């Protein structure tokens, strides 16, 4: 049984695909998600084998969502969309399959076969280095899209990953690795990323350092990463 | 005195010859030709001829040693009209002729004098060149010739030997020539001017006719080149030119006819005349004058028509038909009508081009419209079907309702052949669309409608409202995570009707984001119909609302 997750903003579409997946008898349905943030959460928590992903969704498209998933957590992807204008792009994203709505059971059975033939390791996502410009963050019950250029630094804690902007900090489902690779932030500490052009002050201290951002917040630099940070900041 | 009378006779003959020349086809209006070398050559030949004629028509006096002559007239006029070079050349030519062909004691003096008189005319020409209305006057001709003849006499006195003979010659020819030649020049100038004016009158009359035809045919041709307008066109051309008959053809058959021979040159008949075929095949004007080449009617032996001018009509270099002007036997085909006919071909062709262009422009709008209708967003269709299939699992009745809405929506999309619909019909169309979208975005969409009930019968271009609502979804509501709200309002405002479609997404980014076509067409159609005070405008406050406002003229609601 493959563990599947459905991501689609339309309720009826989620229900319909869920029914079809059950009918094939090949899937355990882990859940359905209506937006990107809950999808990232579910992927983190459930580690699905297969993601059935709608492309046209509000705020964050299916493609954008893919770029926000950590390589280590990347499931195999089947796109489900109403129109085939994205077929080429989907192919480039190494999707296992591309389904057109409305989906027939016969067609879905072929998808099952493909999934069985395809290597278990997605391996796919490794090349998805699309830059992320908007970081979906949780703000109460709503989703806040934080402009990546606004972020001064990011930190991870027990509770999760936070991005910090002059106007506050926001919880995000994205991992530090994804932010480092795709959002233009630089690793300066095991638990910190920093946007170098927002650094205003560097205080060196016996092999480590503390960076101060423009809005006056401190970001630690680890001993191991200091030489690289110094070089990138142009301080010899 | 006798000599003077003889000289008057000479001048009379002269003027008659000149007058005849002016009436002959060889005469061309002088003015436009002046600057060109060919025109000067012609002037030289004509005036040298006149001057030499002056030698021959002269009256010999003083035992043949001198001639009372009108040679000076030719030289002076040549100088006045063509400048110093021409004046000198004509004077010299006539002078040489005087010396070589006729001889006599005063010959040399006469030759030199005539050359100088030509030059004098030329100097006057130079002096008054910038004011042709002063140059071409009988007064200037008189004065120049008068001065010229006085100088002429002086030169005779200087160059003729012995002096006593010179005096005798001047006594014999002087008074007559000094008096009469200026009068001659004056007469010449008057004939010339008269001829010129007449030419202008003909040209003016001809342009006036051409303009009249243009004015009357413009509206006609705007409807395109088709049989329905051909007879009207033929009638207009016949009325304005006064020819015996006018035919209009396409490349295969007669489309319209007016005038003589209408009994057998009936619209719809295939083209039989070889002249017409030739004009169409070669895209050139064909003229049969009725004398050397006659129009032989191939249809009826009793056809009265004998001369014809056939002008091709063309669009983009392709012949699409002809206009034919006919005159019956016994009536000359006027030159004026000939040039008018040729001009008409060009005129009507350009009118055709305009109408073709306008036709294509409206076709373009129409095809854009068709395209926009056919271009129902595929996402909409397939997502709608997907939604209905999903609902079918749980609620067959609801899915049936949705299918009926979907059918209604597409039926309205396809069926609108009439270009006008009522606000009620438009709202119905939009309503079907909204029902589907509401089902798709279950619970996420709220629709508000607020329409002044007195407006439901308002007519507006079909397919006007739907693109606005669709746009609100495509580029606004479908991208919202929170609840989407769309309001459709129609009310009267400042004597106009305002229809608004507002969403609470506020994500309008201007007409460049691809939302364009449908809305642009709506705007274009409304502006075409009602003028630029009406049409679409868009207001947007990001993240708050996008409001598309359609302004329409408030028309009186027709009684029920």
Contacts between the chains, C-beta under 8 A, distances in Angstrom:
chain1	res1	chain2	res2	distance
A	10	B	383	6.8
A	10	B	386	7.8
A	10	B	387	6.8
A	10	B	440	5.7
A	10	B	441	6.8
A	10	B	442	7.6
A	11	B	442	4.7
A	11	B	443	7.4
A	12	B	386	7.1
A	12	B	387	4.5
A	12	B	390	3.7
A	12	B	391	6.0
A	12	B	439	7.2
A	12	B	440	7.1
A	12	B	442	6.4
A	13	B	383	7.3
A	13	B	386	5.6
A	13	B	387	7.0
A	13	B	390	6.5
A	15	B	390	5.3
A	15	B	393	7.5
A	16	B	386	6.4
A	16	B	389	6.0
A	16	B	390	3.5
A	16	B	393	7.2
A	19	B	390	7.9
A	19	B	393	6.1
A	35	B	481	6.2
A	56	B	379	6.5
A	56	B	478	7.5
A	58	B	478	6.4
A	58	B	479	4.5
A	58	B	480	5.6
A	58	B	481	5.4
A	59	B	479	6.4
A	59	B	480	7.9
A	59	B	481	5.5
A	82	B	378	6.9
A	82	B	379	4.8
A	82	B	381	7.9
A	82	B	382	3.7
A	82	B	383	4.5
A	82	B	386	6.6
A	83	B	378	4.5
A	83	B	379	5.1
A	83	B	382	6.1
A	85	B	378	8.0
A	100	B	382	7.1
A	101	B	382	5.3
A	101	B	383	6.5
A	101	B	385	7.5
A	101	B	386	4.0
A	102	B	382	6.9
A	102	B	385	5.3
A	102	B	386	4.4
A	102	B	389	4.8
A	103	B	386	7.9
A	142	B	481	7.0
A	142	B	482	7.1
A	143	B	481	5.7
